[in-house]
């Protein structure tokens, strides 16, 4: 049996959370058992603090968590950000976005400080607010003088593809990633869940760590690639399924419990 500590890092939406945005009793029990057996558990999500903290508290996470798809590493014990990255030219990005749409069928969300703003309120914004349990304030031009962490567009995939193409054409210094089929995120250059995970592993200060990661979408790909063992849930994006990762059950069938009870704890006991 290896003396390395197991670090299990899970995505939230579509992975740890079920379709009702809840953590099942089965997943909670399994995570508790994993920790009792010496495991270390945390999350890596695209969500902001306000949308992630209720789950962090429910899970009793006591090490840093990865938020905003890696732009923030947050310490839930001391309730502070220990890593924070920002977009270098958010004004240029927003002007590019403005040139393409009147936003009737697109939600433009801007994450600044610990708040989320929107260019224009519509039914897509309202649906996002309901899902994440946050309130989007209206963004004003004068706020561009302050740091912006990320920008997210919510629309149908064929619409998002036009925005993606345009931002790439203009060559803004940023990263583009899909966190859900209808979520296109614009992140600071060099930022990903994988890059944040590398920093996190250094922060926890344990010499020997066996990293196990699980996710469902393209924003999870960088952390699955650097994990010692990466898992995709049954409902994952097809590019994760085609990769060399391990499979587990659907997120509505307690995927984290499946990984812990069928892939981690049995190995520890060998």
N, C-alpha and C positions, 0 to 999 in steps of 0.2 A: 504493500500500500504506500502511495506517495505521501510525503510529509508536506506537500504544497497545500496552501489554503485555496479553497474553491471560491472564486468571485463570480457570482451569477448576476448578469446585467440584462434587464428586460426592458423592451419597449413597452409603452402603455397601450395606446389605441390600436385595436386590431390584434393585440398580442396578450397582454396581461388582463386588459379590460374586456368584458363581454360586450355584446351589441347594445346593452342598456347602460354602458359606461360604468359598470360595476366590477368589483373584484369578487369572484366567487368564493364561497366558504372553502371549497376544495383547494383553490390556489392559496388562500390565506393560511390554511392548515399546513400545506406543503412547505411554504416559505418559512413558517415558524419551525417546522421540523428540520429543515435545511440549516437554519441558523443555530438550532440547538445542537446540531452535529458539527458545529464549527465553521459553517459556511458564511460567506459575506454576501449580502444582497443589496442591490441598488437599482435605480432605473435610469434610462436614457430616453428622453422624449423631446418632441418638438414643442411641447407645451411651455407656457410661461409659468412663473411661480404661482400666481393666483389659481391657475387651473390644475396645477400639479400638487400643491401642498396638501389638500385634503387626502389624496392617496398616499403621500409620503407619511403623513401622520397615522393613517389607518394601518400602514405597513410597519410602522415603527422603525423607519430607516435611520440609522445613526452614522452613516458615512456620507460624503458628498454625492450629489445627484447631478446628472447631465440634463440641462434644460435648453430650450431654443435650438434643438438639434446640434448642440455643442458650443454655441456662442456664450453660454453661461454654465459655469460649474458652481453649484449652490450648496452651502453648508447648512443642513436643516437643524443642526444642534445649536449653532450660534446665530442662525437666521441671517446669514449674509452671503453675498456673492464673493467667491474667492478667485474666480476667473471671469472676465467680462470682455467681450470683443464687440466691435461696432463696424457698420458699413462705412467705407471711406468716401463714397460719393452718392449718398442717398437721394440728394436733390436731382442729380442726373438720371438716376434710375426712375424716380417718380415722374420726371418729365417724359421719359421714354414710354412709361406706362400710360400717362395722360394722352399721348399722341395716338393711342390705339383704340380707346374706348370711352364711352360715356357712362360706363359702369352700371348699366341697367341689368346686365346679366353676369356681372363680375363683382366680387367683393375684394377691395384692396385694404389690407390690414397692415398697420404700421406699429411696430413694437418699440416703445421708447420709455426709458426708466423702468418702472414696474407696471406700466399701463399699456393698453392696446387702443389704437385709434383707427378710424376709417375715413376714407375720402368722401364717401357718400353712403348713407344708410339705405339698405334695401332688404328684401326677404332673405337673401343669402347671408347677410351680416346677422340678421336676427336668428337664423338657424344656428350659426356659429356660436352666438352668445348663449343660446339655450344649451348647446352641447357642452361648452367649456365652462359654463357658469361664470361668465365675465360680462362686463359692459364695455362696449366700444364707444369712445368719445369721438367727436368730429375733429379731424386733423386740420390745422391751419398752417399757412405758409411760414409764419414766423417760428414755428417749432423746428424748422430745418436747421436752426443754429445749434440745436441740442443733439446729442448722440442718438443714433437709431441702431437698434440691435439687428433687426431683420424686417423684411417686408414679405407678406404672404398674399398670394392671389388665390381666390377660390372661384372656380368656374368649371364648365365642362372641358374635358381633355382637349378637344379640337380647338377651343378658344385659348386655353393655356399654351398650346403649342405655338400660336402666333406671338404671344408675349415672350415666350422663351427664345424664339428665333430672333425677335427684334432686339432683346437685351444682349444676346450673343453678338449680333451684328454690330452693335454700338461699342462692344468690347468694354463694358463696365468691369471694374475690379470687384468681382463678387463670385459667389458660388450659387449654382442653381440646382435644386433637388426637389423631387416629388416625394412628399410625405404621405399622401393619399392620392387616389386616382384623380381627384379634383383639387388638390392642394399643390401649388407651386411655390416653393420658398426661395427667397433671395437672401443669402447669408454673407457675412464677411468673408473675404478671401482666405482660403486655407482652413475654413471651419467645417467640421463634420463630427458626427458621433464618434467616428474612429479616432480622429485627432484628439478629441476630448478624453476618450477612454485611455489613450496613452498617458495623458497628464494625470488622470485619476489614479491609474495604477501606481504611478510614482508617488502621488500624494498619500496613499494609504500606508506606505512605508513598510510593506511586508515583503521580505526578500524573495520568497517563492510563492507565486500566485498562479493558479490555473484558471484562466478566464473563459467563462462560458457565456455566450451572448445569444439572445433570441429576438427576432423581429419579424416584420411582415411586409415591409415596403422598401423602396429604393433608398430612403434616408437611413435605413438600418444597414445597408450593404457595407459601408466602410468599417463599422465596428464588427460585423460578422467576419470580415476578411482578416482582421488582425487578432480575432479571438483564437484561443487554443482549440475551442470547439464551438462552431456556430450552428444555430438551429433556426429553421423557418417554420412558421405555423402553416397548417393546411390551407388557410385562406390567403396565403402570401401572393405578392406580385410574381408573375411568371419568371422574371429574371432571377429571383432568389431561388425559385424551385429548380431552375436549370443549372444552378451553380453547384459547387461541391459540398454544400452544407448538409447537415442532418435534418431530417423531418420530424415533426411532432404533430399532435392533433390540432384541430380547429380551435380558434380562440374561444369559441362558445362551449368547448368541451374541456376546459381547464388545462390549457397548454402548459403552463408553468408547473402544475402538479405532475403532468405527464413526464416532463423533463426531469424533475427532481426524483420522483419515485421510480422511474424506469431507466434513467440514464446516469444519474449522479450518485444517489445513495447506494444502489447495488454495486457500483464500481468501487466505492469507498470500502465496502465490506469484504471485498475479494481478498 
